[in-house]
Amino acid sequence: MSLRDRVLAEWRGYREPAPPLARVTTVGATLARAMQSLGLGSRVKESEVLHAWRETVGEFIAAHSAPSRLRDGILYVQVLQPAIHFELERTWKPQIVEKLRARFGAKVVRDVRFRVG
């Protein structure tokens, strides 16, 4: 029993019962439940995918591209140059999609579409 608990018990004249452990949850679990009930679960996934772009593709590709949004399982990525667009579309796209699916699941990221701009 901590000093705080002892002082409160003495001041109140009785001991507080310990909270049942079955009802104790983490802040993350409570927040996730609240986000789902508000219909914001997909926005959380979108944010996680956008923030994981640099880790997924590496520094060079991340320096020349930026994910803009995730809609209906399709990640839209803005690319700075047509040459980078061509390289990503032809060579790297299957590997990028596979990495994103492995990390977030096939339902969250179904495809990646690159756009110059």
trRosetta pair geometry for C-beta under 8 A, 3 or more apart (Angstrom, degrees):
i j d omega theta_ij theta_ji phi_ij phi_ji
1 5 4.8 -120 -172 88 87 130
1 6 5.6 104 132 -58 115 89
1 9 7.8 -20 -175 -6 138 145
2 5 4.7 98 55 7 77 102
2 6 7.0 -142 97 -4 41 87
3 6 5.7 -56 -148 37 32 111
3 7 6.3 31 156 -18 67 106
4 7 5.9 -56 -147 36 28 108
4 8 6.3 24 156 -14 64 109
5 8 5.8 -57 -144 41 29 109
5 9 6.1 31 156 -21 65 108
5 15 7.8 37 169 -144 99 87
5 16 7.2 -111 -147 38 92 109
6 9 5.7 -54 -144 36 29 111
6 10 6.3 27 157 -17 64 107
7 10 5.9 -56 -149 38 29 109
7 11 6.2 26 155 -17 65 110
8 11 5.7 -57 -142 40 30 110
8 12 5.9 18 163 -8 67 112
8 16 7.0 -8 117 -15 125 119
9 12 6.2 -61 -138 46 25 101
9 13 7.9 -123 169 48 51 9
9 14 6.7 -92 -155 109 75 24
9 15 4.6 5 -128 -96 123 63
9 16 6.9 -118 -85 -1 86 75
10 13 7.7 31 -178 -73 26 34
12 16 7.6 63 55 -51 160 86
19 23 6.6 -103 168 68 101 112
19 24 6.3 106 116 -63 121 104
20 23 5.1 74 79 9 95 103
20 24 7.6 -161 100 -18 51 87
21 24 5.4 -48 -151 21 47 118
25 29 4.7 -108 175 80 111 128
25 30 5.4 128 104 -52 122 92
26 29 4.7 95 59 6 85 101
26 30 7.0 -153 93 -3 46 87
27 30 5.7 -58 -149 40 33 111
27 31 6.0 33 154 -20 68 109
28 31 5.7 -56 -143 38 28 110
28 32 6.2 30 157 -20 64 106
29 32 5.8 -52 -145 36 30 112
29 33 6.4 30 155 -18 63 106
30 33 5.8 -55 -150 36 31 111
30 34 6.3 29 153 -18 65 108
31 34 5.6 -56 -146 38 32 111
31 35 6.2 33 155 -20 66 106
32 35 5.7 -53 -145 36 30 111
32 36 6.4 31 155 -18 63 105
32 41 7.6 58 -167 -113 73 93
32 44 7.5 169 -121 137 74 176
33 36 5.8 -55 -149 36 30 111
33 37 6.4 26 155 -17 64 108
34 37 5.8 -57 -146 38 31 109
34 38 6.4 21 156 -10 65 110
35 38 5.9 -64 -148 44 29 105
35 40 4.4 -91 -165 79 81 101
35 41 5.5 122 124 -76 98 59
35 43 7.7 -129 -171 60 114 98
35 44 5.6 50 160 -37 155 135
36 39 7.7 42 -179 -71 31 22
36 40 7.5 -98 -66 55 21 63
36 41 4.5 37 -99 -61 68 122
39 42 7.9 -20 168 17 62 98
40 43 4.7 -47 -168 36 76 120
40 44 6.4 83 135 -27 83 93
41 44 5.7 -52 -156 29 36 113
41 45 6.8 34 150 -15 66 103
42 45 5.6 -51 -151 36 39 112
42 46 6.3 44 149 -23 67 103
43 46 5.5 -48 -147 34 34 115
43 47 6.4 38 153 -20 64 103
44 47 5.7 -54 -152 35 32 112
44 48 6.5 32 151 -18 65 105
45 48 5.6 -55 -149 36 33 112
45 49 6.3 32 155 -19 67 105
45 70 7.1 -109 113 99 89 149
45 104 6.8 108 -162 -162 100 124
45 108 5.3 -133 -179 -138 134 119
46 49 5.9 -56 -148 36 30 109
46 50 6.3 27 156 -17 65 109
46 69 6.9 -12 -160 -161 127 59
46 70 4.2 -166 -122 48 87 115
47 50 5.9 -56 -145 38 29 110
47 51 6.3 21 159 -13 64 111
48 51 6.0 -62 -146 42 27 106
48 52 6.2 20 158 -17 64 114
48 104 7.0 147 108 -105 118 119
49 52 5.9 -64 -145 39 28 108
49 53 7.4 58 151 -55 59 80
49 67 7.0 -124 126 151 90 164
49 70 5.2 72 68 -60 145 151
49 75 6.3 -131 152 -102 135 124
49 100 6.8 48 -142 -151 103 113
49 104 5.9 0 -87 -69 97 163
49 108 6.8 -176 -66 152 128 117
49 109 6.3 149 -126 -67 137 117
50 53 6.1 -21 -167 -23 36 113
50 67 4.8 -151 -123 90 73 124
50 69 8.0 -12 -79 -103 123 25
50 70 7.0 -129 -49 -20 90 110
52 55 5.2 -60 -164 47 66 113
52 56 5.5 67 139 -30 87 109
52 100 7.7 135 102 -117 124 80
52 103 6.5 -178 163 135 157 155
52 104 7.7 173 51 -49 156 116
53 56 5.8 -65 -147 37 27 111
53 57 6.2 -13 173 11 67 113
53 62 6.0 134 125 -114 93 101
53 65 7.8 -130 170 105 129 98
53 66 7.4 98 114 -146 163 42
53 67 4.7 -161 -79 -7 144 120
53 77 7.7 149 -137 -114 133 113
54 57 6.9 -72 -133 50 21 85
54 58 7.7 -84 -176 94 53 6
54 59 7.1 35 -166 -94 93 48
54 62 4.1 62 -114 -125 72 160
56 96 6.5 81 144 -147 113 77
56 99 5.0 145 -157 120 95 131
56 100 6.0 33 -145 -71 151 78
56 103 7.1 -104 -95 3 111 153
57 61 4.0 -95 151 84 118 132
57 62 5.5 147 78 -53 108 82
57 65 7.3 -39 108 63 165 126
57 92 7.5 66 -140 165 99 137
57 96 5.9 11 -93 -114 96 110
57 99 7.9 167 -68 70 55 151
58 61 5.4 77 65 23 87 100
58 62 6.5 -161 90 -7 39 99
59 62 5.8 -66 -141 44 24 110
59 63 6.1 29 161 -27 65 107
60 63 5.9 -56 -153 28 27 112
60 64 6.9 -2 158 3 61 110
61 64 6.2 -75 -152 49 33 96
61 65 5.8 -20 166 25 73 119
61 84 7.7 149 -132 -165 68 113
61 88 6.9 115 -141 -94 116 112
61 92 7.0 -165 -102 157 147 169
62 65 6.5 -79 -123 60 25 80
62 66 7.8 69 -164 -86 61 58
64 79 6.6 23 139 -156 87 74
64 80 4.9 -105 -164 25 73 117
64 81 6.7 -49 -166 19 118 97
64 84 4.8 -141 143 -127 137 162
65 77 5.3 20 176 168 119 113
65 78 6.5 164 -157 86 66 51
65 79 4.8 -21 -104 -103 97 67
65 80 6.9 -122 -73 -7 49 81
65 84 6.7 -162 -54 144 101 133
65 88 7.1 80 -65 -75 152 159
65 114 7.3 -57 -131 -132 133 104
66 77 6.9 165 82 -159 29 72
66 78 5.2 -12 61 58 83 100
67 70 7.4 12 171 -52 123 87
67 75 5.8 -41 -139 -179 118 105
67 76 7.1 115 -160 81 67 49
67 77 5.0 -44 -98 -101 59 79
67 78 7.7 161 -111 16 10 73
68 76 5.0 -47 57 100 100 100
68 77 6.8 165 3 -111 81 23
68 78 5.3 76 -43 -22 117 103
69 75 7.8 -175 96 -147 39 49
69 76 5.2 11 56 44 77 113
70 73 7.6 10 180 -112 90 10
70 74 7.2 169 -153 80 55 40
70 75 5.1 -18 -103 -99 84 70
70 76 7.5 -162 -80 15 35 74
70 108 7.7 -1 175 171 141 79
70 109 7.2 -69 -140 -94 122 81
71 74 5.9 -24 70 58 69 89
71 76 7.2 12 18 -13 99 113
72 110 7.9 -41 132 26 67 129
73 107 6.7 -97 -101 174 119 40
73 108 6.7 155 -117 147 75 17
73 109 6.2 147 -164 -133 68 16
73 110 3.5 43 149 1 122 108
73 111 6.8 68 127 20 88 75
74 110 6.3 -42 -69 62 61 95
74 111 5.0 -13 -115 69 81 94
74 112 7.4 158 -164 -96 63 21
74 113 5.8 17 178 -3 111 112
75 100 6.9 -101 -9 -159 152 167
75 109 5.7 -2 -27 -133 117 103
75 111 7.3 -162 27 97 72 47
75 112 4.8 -23 68 -111 102 74
75 113 7.2 169 83 24 50 66
76 113 5.4 -21 -109 69 65 98
76 115 6.5 3 -171 2 94 119
77 88 7.8 -111 95 153 139 156
77 112 6.1 13 -6 -175 122 101
77 113 7.0 169 24 84 77 45
77 114 5.1 -32 74 -107 102 65
77 115 7.0 159 80 23 48 72
78 115 5.8 -38 -107 75 54 90
78 116 7.9 70 -163 -158 63 12
78 117 5.5 -83 -146 74 100 80
79 84 5.1 -165 -177 99 115 109
79 85 4.4 149 91 -76 152 83
79 88 6.5 -150 -100 23 144 147
79 114 5.1 27 -24 -174 129 106
79 115 6.7 164 17 77 86 34
79 116 5.4 -49 74 -97 93 54
79 117 7.6 65 54 26 55 53
80 84 6.2 43 56 36 78 146
80 116 7.7 -7 119 -147 10 71
81 84 4.6 91 64 8 89 102
81 85 6.9 -147 99 -8 47 87
81 116 7.2 -35 147 -133 9 106
82 85 5.2 -52 -147 35 37 119
82 86 6.3 41 155 -22 68 101
82 116 5.5 0 -82 -101 66 149
83 86 5.8 -50 -150 33 31 112
83 87 6.5 29 153 -15 63 107
84 87 5.7 -56 -147 39 33 111
84 88 6.1 30 156 -17 67 109
85 88 6.0 -60 -145 39 25 107
85 89 6.0 20 160 -16 64 114
85 114 5.2 168 -140 133 80 128
85 115 7.7 -24 -121 170 125 6
85 116 5.0 -56 -54 -67 150 96
86 89 6.0 -61 -142 40 24 108
86 90 6.0 3 168 -2 64 117
87 90 6.5 -66 -136 46 21 97
87 91 5.5 -31 -174 28 62 120
87 92 6.6 37 139 -1 76 110
88 91 7.1 -66 -108 54 12 80
88 92 4.9 -52 -136 55 53 115
88 93 6.1 88 155 -58 66 80
88 96 7.5 12 -163 -14 93 149
88 114 5.2 119 98 -74 130 160
89 93 5.7 25 -143 -41 30 130
89 114 5.5 -120 -66 40 92 132
90 93 7.5 109 26 3 11 110
92 95 5.5 -69 -161 47 58 109
92 96 5.5 56 146 -26 89 109
93 96 5.8 -60 -142 37 29 110
93 97 6.2 26 163 -17 67 107
93 112 6.0 -161 -146 69 86 113
93 114 7.6 -110 -90 -17 109 117
94 97 5.9 -56 -145 38 29 109
94 98 6.2 30 157 -20 64 110
95 98 5.7 -56 -147 37 30 113
95 99 6.4 30 155 -19 65 105
96 99 5.9 -55 -149 35 30 110
96 100 6.4 25 155 -15 65 108
96 112 5.6 -32 107 10 121 163
97 100 5.9 -59 -147 40 30 108
97 101 6.1 30 155 -19 66 109
97 109 6.8 -167 -148 137 67 110
97 111 6.4 -17 -117 -127 129 38
97 112 5.4 -141 -76 -1 88 106
98 101 5.8 -55 -144 38 29 111
98 102 6.3 30 156 -21 63 107
99 102 5.8 -55 -148 35 29 111
99 103 6.4 18 157 -12 64 111
100 103 5.9 -63 -147 42 30 106
100 104 5.8 -23 173 26 70 112
100 108 7.9 -129 155 96 95 101
100 109 4.1 -60 134 95 121 164
100 112 7.2 126 13 -57 153 116
101 104 6.9 -76 -123 58 21 75
101 105 6.6 -42 -162 139 58 12
101 106 4.9 30 -149 -86 111 64
101 108 8.0 165 -117 59 51 86
101 109 5.7 -128 -73 78 62 100
104 108 4.1 -92 141 76 112 144
104 109 5.4 80 72 -2 126 108
105 108 4.8 87 67 5 90 103
105 109 7.5 126 75 25 51 76
106 109 7.4 -84 -139 68 27 60
106 110 6.7 59 176 -98 68 65
107 110 7.5 -1 -143 -61 21 91
109 112 7.3 13 -175 -60 110 83
